[in-house]
Amino acid sequence: MRRNLLMTAGSLLAGAVILTGCGDAGSSGTEAPASSAAGAGCAPVAGDTLVVLTDDKQLQNTDNVVPAINKKASSPQLVAALDKVSAALDTTKLIALNKAVVIDRKTSKAAAQEFATANNLTAGIAKGPGGEITVGAANFPENATLGELYGIALTAAGYTVKVQQIGNRELYEPALEKGEIDVVPEYAATLATFLNGKVNKGSTEDPSSPELNVTMTNLKALGDKVGLVFGTPSAAQDQNAFATTTAFADKYSVKTLSDLGAKCSGAETVLGGPPECPQRPKCQQGLSSTYNFQPGRFTSLDAGGPLTQTALKQGTISVGLVFSSDGVLAAG
């Protein structure tokens, strides 16, 4: 249940992602009916590179990468070491890490070590009390790489570290609570929503927010109830995003989702995404309500994966749902 959890990482996480990645309302595996949007819209434009349109009105919530820690395993030195990783990361660097693993085919461990060396990650890390620490990671490349980065930082702090991949959130979060693992790289908004479902069963309030401080305040309060504490969130986010080809953005002078709504509502515009997108408040519903974007038609593809990326590049859709840290978005 990452990535919003995760519509790109594999079938084990797919169900959870559908619930959180595109919002929580509705559920449909059918294509949306054609829009009645007026105007010509913006026909698809094929191209080799993709660009994310800026979410300038903050439709998506803050899914910043954040260390989640079993409270009993926590110490000031452990948190400080993990915070070094957070300080070194932003979304552009996370995209590059994902490209190194998914596209360039490096191992997560090798990509993490190269990043640590290039960013002087271990400089100044204070030694902790020592002992064994198990870093858990979800079984998709990005989270595995983040787990390796945590391992490098904690090793520098004097811990004996084991990095272990453990399926999806439904598996690793209970293990984190029980102390079977000690640390997990998490995503603030998605984890807040997940914990709220456990702690406040039946609650309709969303603890996540487009404001990071609000999300983190709510996440810390929920963590207190299940024995979890958190490090400092990084600037890196892995969240829903909407992309076009660079050629499309250049042709129609579209840089933001506000531009998309203002310039591209109309019959020729094709939105692509997972089947449930038309019913989700963080997907087509949100584009409509927040940006007044009305595509001419919706094409049912996958959740930010190769079908959507190929459809964009081949010019069969105008705009598609992707993930903001996907390696395919790397410059060059």
DAGI-V864180 format. One line per field, one symbol per residue. phi: phi as a letter, one per 20 degrees, with the letter a starting at -180 (. if undefined). A space follows every 50 residues. Layout:
# DAGI-V864180
phi=???
This chain:
# DAGI-V864180
phi=.eklhaeceqffdffffgfdfdodemabddfffgfegenfmcfgcfaecd ceefefdlfeeeeffbfdcfgfefbgfffffffffgfedbffffgffffg eeeemefgffffffffffdlfefmfefefnoecdeebfecggffffgffg ffffffeneedddcecldffeeffffgfnfcdbbfccgfffgfffffeed gnfdfefebfefffgfgffffffgfcndcceffeffccbgbcccfgffff fdlddcffggffdcfqfeedecrfgeggedfdcfgffffedlecffbddf cdemeffffffffemdcebbfcdfdfffeffm
